[in-house]
Structure formats: structure tokens, C-alpha cells
Amino acid sequence: MINEKLLKNEELAVYRLRELYSSFGYTQYKMSKFEEYDLYVRNKDFLISDRIITFTDTNGKLLALKPDVTLSIINNFGKSVDGIQKMYYNENVYRVSGGTGKFKEIMQTGLECIGKISLYEITEVLYLAIKSLQLTDSNFSLELSHAGLMNALLSDVGISDKIMDLVLQSVKLKSTGACEEMLKSGKLTEQQFELIKAFTVNYSDIYSFNKAFCEFINSEECKKHFDEFQAIISGVNFDEFKGKLTINFSLSSDAGYYSGIVFKGYIAGIPTSVLSGGQYDTLIKKFINDGGAVGFAVYLDNFERFKLATPEYDVDTILLVDKNDKPQEILKTAEKIKSTGDSVLIQTELPQNIRYRRVVRMEG
Amino acid sequence: MEFINVALPKGRLGEKVYDIFEKAGFECPSIKENSRKLTFENSEKGIRYFWVKPSDVAIYVERGAADIGVAGKDILLEYEPDVYELLDLHMGVCRMAVAAPENFRDDKSKTLKVATKFSNIASNYYAGLCRDIDIIHLNGSIELAPILGLSDVIVDIVETGKTLLENGLVPFETIVPISARLISNKASYSFKANKINEIKNAMEEYVRNKND
């Protein structure tokens, strides 16, 4: 039996998440800390940052400390996947932190579902992402988007490649100012501008999402993605989460390698996202012949700041002893205190920097 | 009650920005009192303001100490914080420009020496032009650099161009127009979208009416 009081926030989260993923039949995937640098050079687009810690191995090969787990997992599959592979991991990765610009060790846990995935597997992964956040804290928020739907819609209304970067940047920042200028100068049509504006709004119920986009769903391609997105969000009972789930297309414009659903999770009290994932068929096709992939990662480096389990005391009981007390008697008394569920710290005098609930003196 | 924490930039621009919040219906009278307080709140409106150095606003917002704030587009382009840029307030309007002595001619056979406080903006601009440059990062008195031969050109904010002119410099190219923007932390927006949008929409309406 694990005493959860002893676990740090991130350890407690890992423990609960591993339990959750195992209960859905995901098996743990353990990998080496190092990977050949070449793998990351060939797939730079998939990485959040192309800055990687490298070193030369004794045989002259250039190795890297893993900046990402997903690439290593799919790289180890070979050219084909037997059916559908479901696995989870708990690894440290090494990336440049956005805030400081310095390398940082980040504890990351997550899961991947690779192979001939169907609508069910995509829904299951999204469901597990929601459950992961729920397990960590009830005050969570998960934002969803669909990269395939967004790309199809932009292509349908005829956004040209020339202005695509600017349009995606506007959606990413939720800022329509630059697009308004383009509308005024005739570089965007009224319909194109209305679509971009619709992309910058968050939707917390399916009805308002449908209302905003139904007029733009015309082509077969759009309908295919729209129906898939609808089926996934209905599959996780989107509307029953009452505001905890939100459709936010700003996510899609920020992650080029996703081809289908994209999502990001937040926990109240942590200023950055703690969960990120989606369907990345385009990337997986570079590695295996036939199949798709969906997965997510939970970033645990911010959990230490999260005030979930800050105890009031460092130790429950201080047991004060003196030099004449016999060691076996001290241990016996300590065990007696522990049997009540208290933690005990044995000292000869009261410590200054430790918070304690009570003091017990050894009976002479 | 759920509060919205607002980081305001210290100084004259900040005072004008606060006026927009006030006119938009999110007033906090205590902010105008002469006191040593660091934070000011109106619990009825659920809003709390604090003044920070203008270049720090984006950091406060990105790190979640403030839910929203007002920062110049120059700071947003230079530091690229991971925030939403919800509204252009059309205040503090100026431009990021390349300036040089009047007789300057760009010799493309040589590396261009560029002095600036905005290394990221300058690097991105010249990378887009495929121009080889040497960035000289300075923290102030940028105009001095070409005069003393430290650099060929400078990349800096130009408002009226008067300071440049007084130092014998002229703006050659505009890199990007600059103005104050309402920004939001992404996690805060995820949890408090309704309240943040209420503030944004009220401010947008006020700014639009004022500019019409």
C-alpha cells in the first residue's frame, strides 16, 4: 500500500496516471536516455525546439539527450505495426525552457496509440486525456481543435499560400487586427474574414460551434473532417462537462504536424498547459507503411508549484530523547507513535526549521 | 469572487491605458489616490490592477501572475511570449524602423552592422531579406552607434523621427507598425474566457467609438 502523503505532487500524478493507463490495457514503454542525433535532424518539424543537447559517443556517433519521447517510440517500430499498439511512458526529456532560454530536465508522462487506428481509438485517447486532468485536479480545462477541419475550411474559402502564415498567426494570437486591414485593402473577402473571425472564438458547447461553422461546411473534404470531429466530441460527452471542454482553433495553427484532432489541457493554478496531444498521421507515415497515430504527453515540471498537497507540517511528532535513553527503548516508542499513523522525528533538542504538530518526551 | 489581475505598464502610456479600462466600466478609484500601495482592486467589478515596468508586462502575463495586461507590439515581437493578443488599443502608435545617416548607402558586398535594442526583430527582418548582418546589442543611446562608427544602421522605435533628425539620422525602412495591445495568459483565458472577453469587448467598443 502506497502512502500518498509521502509523494511529491509530480510523483503522485505519475502514480495515478500509470494506474489509469494500465487499467485501459496500455503497457509501459521504457527507453534509453540517448538517441541518435540524426533522428531529430530528419524530423525537426515535429520538435517544439530544434535546440538539442548533443555529445559524441565512444564510437564516434553523435548522440542526443532526448528532447521528445514520441519520435523515439515510433522510430523503434520498424516499417510495420502489428494491429494497434497501445503504450504509455514516463521519461525525462531535455528541452530549452521558454521562460529562461536555458536547458531544463522535464519529467513527462504520456501515451501513444499507433497502428490502424479508428474513430474509437481517437476517442479513447481523448477520453484518457480528460481523465488524466480529472485525476490531477477537478478544476481543469481541456481545449480541442481539429487540424484537418481547419486546413480544409481555409482551403475551401480560397486563402492563398501567400497570406496563409499571416492568417494562421492571427488565429494563433486571437487577433483579427491584421486581417481587418487585409479586408479593407481587398486582400481578403468578406467570407474569408468571417471564417478567420470564427476561428478566433472559443466554443464551450456543440450548438454554438455548429452555428458558427455550418455555413462554411460545403465540400466533401470539410464534411468528412467536420463529421469526424463531431463524432469524437460527442463520444466524450462534450456538453456534459459544462465549460470544462472548449473548442479552440488557436491550437491547430500552432502545431503543424497534427493532421486530425489537437488538444491542450490546463489545471487552475498552473499558468501553462500541462497536457498536449493529438493525431499525427502525417508524421507516422514517414516511419511506418500503413497506419495512423494519436497520443498525448503530460508535462509534470510545473506540478511542484501546484499547491495540491502542501502539508501543514513537515513531521507530525518530535520525539525528544536524551543521551541516557536506551536505543531499543527509543525505537520501541517511535514504533508506537508510528502505529497511530503519525510520522516521527527523533531529536535531542527542538529543531528550529521544522514544522511539527506535537512534541513527545521519552519517559525516563 | 473570481478576480481578473491586470498588469498595467508604468508611465504616461499606462495611465492612458487605465483610462480605457475605466471608461470601459472597470474603474478602480483607489488607483488614482496618492498611496504606496502596489495593487488596487475593485471587488465589485472583480478586477485588480498593478503597475509594472512596461517591458515586464508580457512576463507577468505569460507566467500567469497577471491574467491580462497591456504591452507594446515591439515587446511582443522581440520576446515572443506565449500569450493571446486580444486587441489593438491604437495607442502609443509608432513604428519599428531602420535608420541611418542621411548619406548612408547599403553596400551589399559587406556584412551590415546593425545596432539595436531589438535583436530578435532585427535578426528576423534581415533573415527575411537574406542579408548578412552583425547585430550589436545595445541597451540605450542607440542613435550614437552610427555616429561613432559602431554600426552602419540602427533598428529602433520611431515616433516622430525628431530624435533621429537631431542626431543626423533618417528612417529608411519601416519594419513593422507598433501600438499597445491587450494580451492574455492562455491558461487564464481557458478558465476565465467570459470575464476576459467582457473586458475586451467593452474596451474594443470604447476604442472604436473614440477612433470613429
Interface residues (C-beta under 8 A of the other chain):
Chain A: G98 G99 N139 S141 E143 L173 K174 S175 G177 N202 S204 T246 N248 S250 Y266 A268 I270 P271 T272 S273
Chain B: E62 R63 G64 A65 D82 Y84 E85 L86 L87 D88 R181 S184 N185 K186 A187 S188 Y189 S190 F191 A193
